[in-house]
Amino acid sequence: MSSESEILARLETLNAIGVALSSERDLATLLERILEAARDFADADGGTLYLVEGDALRFEVLRNDSLGFFMGGRHGQPITFPAIPMHREDGSANDSMVVVHAALTGRTVNIADAYDAEGFDFSGTRAFDARTGYRSQSFLTVPMKDHDGHVIGVLQLINAKGRDGAIRPFDAAIEQLVESLASQAAIALNNRRLVDQLETLFEALINLINTAIDEKSPYTGGHCERVPALTTLLADAVARTTVGPLADFTMDEADRYELKIAGLLHDCGKITTPVHVVDKATKLQTLYDRIGLVDTRFEVLLRDAEIAHLRGELDAAAYQARVAQLRADRETVRAANTGGEFLGDDRIAELKRIAAYRWRGPDGTERDFLDADELGNLCIRRGTLNEAERGIINHHIVMTIRMLEALPWPKHLRNVPEYAGGHHERMDGKGYPRGLTREQMSVQARVMGIADIFEALTAADRPYKPGKTLSESLTILGRMKLDHHVDPDLFDVFLRERVYLEYARRFLPPEQIDEVDWSKIPGVSPELAAELSR
């Protein structure tokens, strides 16, 4: 029998364990701690924790000191034993097995010696003992009930040990303590499951938003998947850094989860962005690419030139020169429409010359060759978006912030709006929408800024551009460092820790992963270039 002082000490331990169990976030670790606490209470040589799964009991954690079994939970070897069915094929209860009996009845079973027990089938135990030389004697099998009284698992302890090390029965005081522990553990386990289910539901809702965006714009959906991955890679690399300005940056699992959620939601505002703007593949694209209309006008001018030649209004040389000029002009417009290269003043002058052509429509009315909107779009110097469309695109981050700030975030996710809403800011305060400077932004928001840019540069699924190679992307990112667009310290970590390469191997096709000449990458010091070249 346990002394009164031992019982009081164990009660104090029980309270402490209850607090510890309620604060444990990891399910596998929680299950492990439950079994170990029960074994400590009872000085048990071994024990097993089962969870109810459908109509079966699944092995979750198994320990036995004498046999050296250390299985399941967070740190043990995988358990390969099949689950124990609670009913036979004919529907009858499989309650000859003591753990099933405890699960079905909700009552504790305390057996002093399995070899003398009546009413239960311990033939499997005897066979196990015969194979291993072990002697399974005392059993304490306790159902784990949640706050609604439902059995969600079973805690079974084997072979209580006395002070002299001899195996003894589990006494009544220990039984009560283990039952109390099992009750606390069941509630803690159920709460953890509910939290996990809510987190799963929450992430499913986030994925639902991203799926809706993906349906509007397939490339944006891929972006919403890759940016969180790259953000996590870079943040982990920063957390590993032990020297330099970022040496004090750390992250625990809660911090990583918060950043993951921010990454998943960083472009949720794009759900409000018109798809013909998000996916504007060419400068003349609206609901369709108007280059077809321009091509038709060129065909009309070519036809008119041929008619003029046939009528004798143009001699052969003039006709050939006219045709060659129109075909060259058509190629000029087509090339400008792609938005693939920077458009200089000479190209813009060419477009304005072409726009001055006149053509006759089907009704015979003479019309401008390019209207003001067409000419304005074709004269976009970089990319495919005009100023109005760029404003619409930029507005998605305003909507992202507005949507996220409207949500009642719990304490452990309170920074999600700031992290997600800062990825278009610049270190010099010239970004949008708030014009924040580097000092006004968290490390996490600055990390996401680099991840967003690098993913966009390397992405091969954009309708308006091919994916850039590693060397091209790092050259542009290096210029952005020098231009105070991205955080210089994070840029260095991005390179030094080879985050760019880990990301490339996971997400880029082989043809984009080229050799990088570090001496030609802007913003890379000679020392870092030498380190990266090794």
C-alpha positions in Angstrom: 0.0 0.0 0.0 1.1 3.5 -0.7 1.7 5.8 2.2 -0.3 9.0 2.7 2.7 11.2 1.9 3.2 9.3 -1.4 -0.5 9.8 -2.3 -0.3 13.5 -1.6 2.8 13.8 -3.7 1.1 12.0 -6.5 -1.9 14.2 -6.3 0.3 17.2 -6.6 2.0 15.5 -9.6 -1.4 14.8 -11.1 -2.4 18.5 -10.9 0.9 19.4 -12.5 0.5 16.8 -15.3 -3.0 18.1 -15.9 -1.7 21.6 -16.6 1.1 20.2 -18.8 -1.2 18.1 -20.8 -3.6 21.0 -21.4 -0.8 23.1 -22.8 0.7 20.4 -25.1 0.1 21.3 -28.8 1.5 18.2 -30.5 -0.9 15.2 -30.5 1.8 12.5 -30.7 3.8 14.1 -27.9 0.6 14.4 -25.8 -0.2 10.7 -26.1 3.4 9.8 -25.2 3.2 12.1 -22.1 -0.1 10.5 -21.0 1.3 7.0 -21.0 4.6 8.0 -19.3 2.8 9.9 -16.6 0.5 6.9 -15.9 3.5 4.5 -15.7 5.3 6.8 -13.3 2.3 7.0 -11.1 2.0 3.2 -10.9 5.6 2.3 -11.2 4.5 0.1 -14.1 7.1 -1.9 -16.1 5.1 -1.4 -19.3 2.0 0.1 -20.8 0.0 0.7 -23.9 -2.3 3.6 -25.0 -5.0 2.8 -27.5 -7.3 5.2 -29.3 -10.8 4.3 -30.5 -10.9 4.5 -34.3 -14.3 3.4 -35.7 -15.0 0.0 -34.3 -11.4 -0.8 -33.4 -8.7 0.1 -30.9 -5.6 1.4 -32.6 -2.2 1.1 -30.9 -0.7 4.6 -30.4 2.0 4.3 -27.8 3.7 1.2 -26.3 6.5 1.1 -23.7 8.1 -1.8 -21.8 11.3 -1.3 -19.8 12.2 -5.0 -19.3 11.7 -5.8 -23.0 13.1 -2.6 -24.3 10.0 -1.7 -26.2 9.8 2.0 -27.1 7.2 2.4 -29.8 4.8 5.0 -31.0 4.2 8.6 -29.9 6.5 11.3 -31.1 9.8 9.6 -30.4 9.2 5.8 -30.6 9.6 3.4 -33.4 6.5 2.9 -35.6 3.9 0.4 -34.3 3.0 -2.2 -36.9 0.5 -4.2 -34.8 -3.0 -4.3 -36.4 -5.8 -2.6 -34.7 -8.0 -4.7 -32.3 -11.6 -5.0 -33.5 -14.2 -4.4 -30.9 -16.8 -6.6 -32.5 -16.6 -9.9 -34.3 -17.8 -10.5 -37.8 -21.2 -11.8 -36.5 -21.6 -8.5 -34.6 -21.0 -9.9 -31.1 -18.7 -7.9 -28.7 -15.1 -9.0 -28.7 -15.1 -8.3 -25.0 -13.1 -11.4 -24.0 -10.1 -9.1 -24.6 -9.7 -6.9 -21.6 -9.0 -3.6 -23.5 -12.1 -4.1 -25.6 -14.2 -4.8 -22.5 -13.0 -1.6 -20.9 -13.7 0.4 -24.0 -17.2 -1.0 -24.5 -18.3 -0.9 -20.9 -16.4 2.3 -19.8 -15.3 0.5 -16.6 -11.8 0.0 -15.2 -10.5 -3.6 -15.1 -7.8 -4.3 -12.4 -6.3 -7.8 -12.6 -3.8 -9.0 -10.1 -2.5 -11.9 -12.2 -3.5 -12.5 -15.8 -2.7 -16.2 -15.5 -5.4 -16.6 -12.8 -8.0 -14.2 -14.3 -11.4 -15.5 -15.2 -13.7 -14.1 -17.9 -11.0 -12.8 -20.2 -8.9 -14.4 -22.9 -5.2 -14.0 -22.1 -4.1 -16.8 -24.5 -2.3 -14.2 -26.7 -0.5 -12.9 -23.6 0.6 -16.3 -22.6 1.9 -17.0 -26.1 3.8 -13.7 -26.1 5.4 -14.5 -22.7 6.4 -18.0 -24.0 8.2 -16.4 -27.0 9.9 -13.6 -25.1 10.5 -15.1 -21.6 8.5 -12.2 -20.1 5.9 -12.8 -17.3 2.8 -10.6 -17.8 1.2 -10.5 -14.4 -0.7 -7.5 -13.1 -2.9 -5.4 -15.5 -4.7 -2.1 -14.9 -6.9 -1.2 -17.9 -8.6 2.2 -17.7 -11.0 3.7 -20.3 -10.4 7.3 -21.3 -13.7 9.2 -21.4 -14.2 12.7 -22.8 -16.4 15.4 -21.2 -19.5 13.8 -22.8 -18.7 10.4 -21.3 -17.6 8.8 -24.6 -14.7 6.4 -24.5 -12.1 7.8 -26.9 -9.2 5.5 -25.8 -7.9 3.0 -23.3 -4.9 3.2 -21.1 -3.4 -0.2 -20.1 -0.6 -0.6 -17.6 1.3 -3.9 -17.0 3.3 -5.2 -14.0 3.3 -2.7 -11.1 6.6 -2.9 -9.3 7.2 -2.6 -5.5 10.1 -0.9 -3.8 12.0 -4.2 -4.0 11.4 -4.5 -7.8 9.0 -7.4 -7.4 5.9 -7.4 -9.5 2.7 -6.7 -7.4 -1.0 -5.9 -8.1 -2.1 -2.3 -8.8 -3.6 -1.1 -5.4 -6.8 0.8 -5.2 -5.2 4.2 -4.5 -3.1 3.9 -7.6 -6.2 2.8 -9.6 -8.0 6.0 -8.6 -5.1 8.2 -9.5 -4.7 6.6 -12.9 -8.4 7.0 -13.5 -8.2 10.6 -12.6 -5.2 11.0 -14.9 -7.1 9.1 -17.7 -10.0 11.5 -17.3 -7.8 14.6 -17.5 -5.9 13.1 -20.4 -9.1 12.3 -22.3 -10.3 15.9 -22.0 -6.9 17.2 -23.0 -6.7 14.8 -25.9 -10.2 15.7 -27.0 -9.4 19.4 -26.8 -6.3 18.9 -28.8 -8.3 17.0 -31.4 -10.9 19.8 -31.5 -8.1 22.4 -32.0 -6.6 20.2 -34.8 -10.0 19.9 -36.4 -10.6 23.6 -36.3 -7.1 24.3 -37.7 -7.8 21.8 -40.5 -11.1 23.4 -41.2 -9.5 26.9 -41.2 -6.8 25.8 -43.6 -9.5 24.1 -45.8 -11.3 27.4 -45.9 -8.1 29.2 -46.9 -7.6 26.6 -49.6 -11.2 27.1 -50.7 -10.3 30.8 -51.3 -7.2 29.9 -53.2 -9.1 27.4 -55.2 -11.6 30.1 -56.2 -8.7 32.3 -57.2 -7.2 29.4 -59.1 -10.4 28.9 -61.0 -10.2 32.5 -62.1 -6.5 32.4 -62.8 -4.6 29.1 -62.8 -1.2 30.8 -62.4 -2.3 32.8 -59.3 -3.3 29.5 -57.6 0.2 28.1 -58.2 1.6 31.4 -56.8 -0.5 31.1 -53.7 1.0 27.6 -53.2 4.7 28.4 -53.9 5.1 31.7 -52.0 4.3 30.2 -48.6 6.8 27.4 -49.3 9.5 29.8 -50.2 8.6 32.1 -47.3 9.0 29.2 -44.9 12.3 28.1 -46.5 13.8 31.7 -46.1 12.4 32.2 -42.6 13.9 28.9 -41.4 17.2 29.9 -43.0 17.1 33.3 -41.1 16.3 31.5 -37.9 19.4 29.3 -38.4 21.6 32.4 -38.9 23.9 33.0 -35.9 25.9 36.0 -37.2 25.1 39.4 -38.5 22.1 41.7 -38.1 19.6 38.8 -38.1 21.3 36.6 -35.6 18.7 37.3 -32.9 15.7 36.2 -35.1 14.1 33.0 -33.9 10.9 31.1 -34.6 9.0 28.4 -32.7 6.3 26.2 -34.1 3.6 28.7 -33.3 5.6 31.4 -35.2 6.0 29.1 -38.2 2.3 28.3 -38.3 1.4 32.0 -38.1 3.8 32.7 -41.0 2.4 29.8 -43.0 -1.1 31.1 -42.7 0.0 34.6 -43.7 1.7 33.1 -46.8 -1.4 31.2 -47.8 -3.5 34.3 -47.5 -1.1 36.9 -48.8 -3.0 37.3 -52.1 -6.5 36.6 -51.0 -7.5 40.0 -52.2 -7.1 38.8 -55.8 -10.4 37.2 -55.5 -11.8 40.7 -56.2 -9.5 41.4 -59.1 -11.0 41.0 -62.7 -9.5 38.0 -64.4 -8.8 39.8 -67.6 -6.5 42.1 -65.7 -4.8 39.4 -63.6 -4.2 37.2 -66.7 -3.5 40.0 -69.2 -1.2 38.1 -71.4 -0.7 40.9 -74.1 -1.0 44.6 -74.2 -4.1 44.6 -76.4 -5.9 41.9 -74.4 -9.2 42.7 -72.7 -11.8 39.9 -72.8 -9.9 38.8 -75.9 -6.7 39.8 -77.6 -7.4 42.7 -80.0 -4.3 42.0 -82.0 -6.7 40.1 -84.3 -8.5 43.2 -85.1 -5.3 45.0 -85.9 -4.2 42.1 -88.1 -7.5 42.5 -90.0 -6.8 46.2 -90.6 -3.4 45.3 -92.0 -5.1 42.8 -94.3 -7.4 45.6 -95.5 -4.4 47.9 -96.2 -2.7 45.1 -98.1 -5.8 44.5 -100.1 -6.1 48.2 -100.9 -2.5 48.2 -102.0 -3.2 45.3 -104.3 -6.3 46.9 -105.8 -4.3 50.1 -106.4 -1.6 48.1 -108.1 -4.2 46.3 -110.3 -5.8 49.6 -111.2 -2.4 51.0 -112.2 -2.3 53.5 -109.4 0.9 51.9 -108.0 3.7 50.6 -110.2 5.3 47.3 -109.3 8.2 48.8 -107.3 5.9 51.0 -105.3 3.5 48.1 -104.7 6.3 45.8 -103.5 7.6 48.6 -101.2 4.1 49.2 -99.8 3.6 45.5 -99.1 7.0 45.2 -97.4 6.4 48.2 -95.2 2.9 47.0 -94.1 4.2 43.6 -93.3 7.1 45.1 -91.3 4.7 47.4 -89.5 2.5 44.4 -88.6 5.4 42.6 -87.1 6.3 45.8 -85.1 2.8 45.9 -83.6 2.8 42.2 -82.9 6.2 42.4 -81.1 5.1 45.4 -79.1 1.9 43.6 -78.1 3.8 40.8 -76.3 5.3 43.1 -73.7 8.3 40.9 -73.4 11.0 43.6 -73.8 11.4 47.2 -72.6 9.9 49.6 -75.1 12.2 52.5 -76.0 11.4 55.8 -77.5 12.3 54.7 -81.1 9.7 51.8 -80.9 7.1 54.2 -79.5 7.7 56.6 -82.4 7.2 53.7 -84.9 3.9 52.8 -83.2 2.7 56.4 -83.4 3.6 56.4 -87.2 1.6 53.3 -87.7 -1.3 54.6 -85.8 -1.5 57.5 -88.3 -2.6 55.1 -91.0 -6.2 55.3 -92.2 -8.3 52.4 -93.3 -11.9 51.9 -94.6 -14.2 49.7 -92.7 -17.0 47.4 -94.2 -19.3 50.4 -94.5 -16.7 52.4 -96.4 -16.1 54.9 -93.6 -12.5 56.0 -93.1 -11.2 55.3 -89.6 -8.2 55.6 -87.4 -5.9 52.6 -87.7 -5.3 52.5 -84.0 -7.6 54.2 -81.5 -6.3 56.0 -78.5 -6.8 53.1 -76.2 -5.0 50.6 -78.5 -2.1 53.0 -79.0 -1.8 53.7 -75.3 -1.7 50.0 -74.5 0.8 49.2 -77.2 3.1 52.0 -75.9 3.3 50.5 -72.4 7.1 50.5 -71.8 7.3 47.4 -69.6 5.0 44.5 -69.2 1.4 44.3 -70.4 -0.5 46.5 -67.9 -1.4 50.1 -68.4 -1.6 52.5 -65.4 -5.2 51.9 -64.7 -4.8 48.2 -64.8 -1.7 48.3 -62.7 -3.8 50.3 -60.2 -6.4 47.5 -60.2 -3.7 44.9 -59.7 -2.1 46.9 -56.9 -5.5 47.3 -55.2 -5.5 43.5 -54.5 -3.1 44.1 -51.6 -5.5 46.8 -50.2 -8.3 44.3 -50.3 -6.0 41.6 -48.8 -5.3 43.9 -45.8 -8.9 45.0 -45.5 -10.2 41.4 -45.6 -7.6 40.1 -43.1 -8.0 43.0 -40.7 -11.7 42.4 -40.5 -11.2 38.9 -39.1 -11.1 38.3 -35.3 -7.7 36.7 -35.2 -6.7 34.7 -32.1 -3.6 35.8 -30.2 -1.3 33.3 -31.8 -2.3 34.5 -35.3 -2.6 38.3 -34.6 0.3 39.2 -36.9 -1.1 37.5 -40.1 -2.5 40.8 -41.6 0.8 42.6 -41.1 2.9 39.7 -42.6 0.5 39.2 -45.5 -0.1 42.8 -46.1 3.5 44.0 -46.4 4.9 42.0 -49.3 4.6 44.9 -51.8 6.3 47.4 -49.5 9.8 48.6 -50.2 12.7 49.1 -47.8 12.9 52.8 -48.8 9.2 53.5 -48.2 8.3 53.7 -51.9 6.2 50.6 -51.9 2.4 50.2 -51.5 -0.1 50.4 -50.1 1.2 52.0 -47.0 4.6 53.2 -48.0 6.3 51.5 -45.0 10.1 51.6 -44.5 12.3 48.7 -43.5 12.2 49.8 -39.9 8.4 49.8 -39.8 8.2 46.2 -41.1 8.6 42.9 -39.3 11.3 40.4 -40.5 8.5 38.1 -41.6 6.9 40.7 -43.8 10.2 41.5 -45.4 10.8 37.7 -45.9 7.5 37.4 -47.7 8.4 40.3 -50.0 11.5 38.5 -51.3 9.6 35.2 -51.6 6.8 36.9 -53.6 9.3 38.6 -56.0 11.5 35.5 -56.6 8.5 33.3 -57.2 7.1 35.7 -59.7 10.5 36.0 -61.5 11.0 32.2 -61.8 7.3 31.2 -62.4 6.9 29.4 -65.8 3.1 29.4 -65.7 2.5 33.1 -66.3 0.5 33.8 -69.5 2.5 37.0 -70.2 6.1 35.8 -69.8 8.3 32.8 -69.7 10.0 31.8 -66.4 13.4 33.3 -65.9 16.5 31.3 -65.1 18.2 31.3 -61.7 20.9 33.6 -63.0 18.4 36.0 -64.6 16.2 36.1 -61.5 19.1 36.6 -59.0 20.5 39.4 -61.2 17.1 41.2 -61.0 16.8 40.5 -57.3 20.3 41.8 -56.8 19.4 45.1 -58.5 16.4 45.3 -56.2 18.7 45.0 -53.2 20.8 47.9 -54.5 17.7 49.9 -55.3 16.4 49.5 -51.7 13.5 47.5 -52.9 14.2 44.3 -50.9 15.9 43.8 -47.5 19.7 43.6 -48.1 20.4 41.3 -45.1 17.7 38.9 -46.1 19.0 38.9 -49.7 22.4 37.8 -48.3 20.8 35.0 -46.2 18.8 34.0 -49.3 22.0 33.4 -51.1 24.4 32.2 -48.3 22.0 29.6 -47.1 21.2 28.4 -50.7 17.5 29.0 -50.2 17.2 29.9 -53.9 18.7 26.5 -54.9 16.5 24.5 -52.5 13.5 26.2 -53.9 14.6 25.7 -57.5 15.1 22.0 -57.0 11.6 21.7 -55.6 9.7 23.9 -58.0 11.6 24.8 -61.2 12.2 22.7 -64.3 15.8 21.7 -65.0 16.2 24.1 -67.9 15.7 27.1 -65.6 18.4 25.9 -63.1 21.5 27.3 -64.8 25.0 28.0 -63.5 25.3 31.3 -61.7 28.4 33.6 -62.2 28.4 35.2 -58.8 30.8 37.9 -59.8 28.1 39.3 -62.2 25.2 39.3 -59.7 24.6 42.8 -58.4 24.6 43.3 -54.7 26.9 40.3 -53.9 30.1 41.2 -52.0 33.4 39.7 -53.3 33.5 37.7 -50.0 30.0 36.2 -50.5 30.7 35.6 -54.2 33.8 33.6 -53.3 31.9 31.6 -50.6 29.0 30.8 -53.1 31.5 29.8 -55.8 33.1 27.1 -53.7 
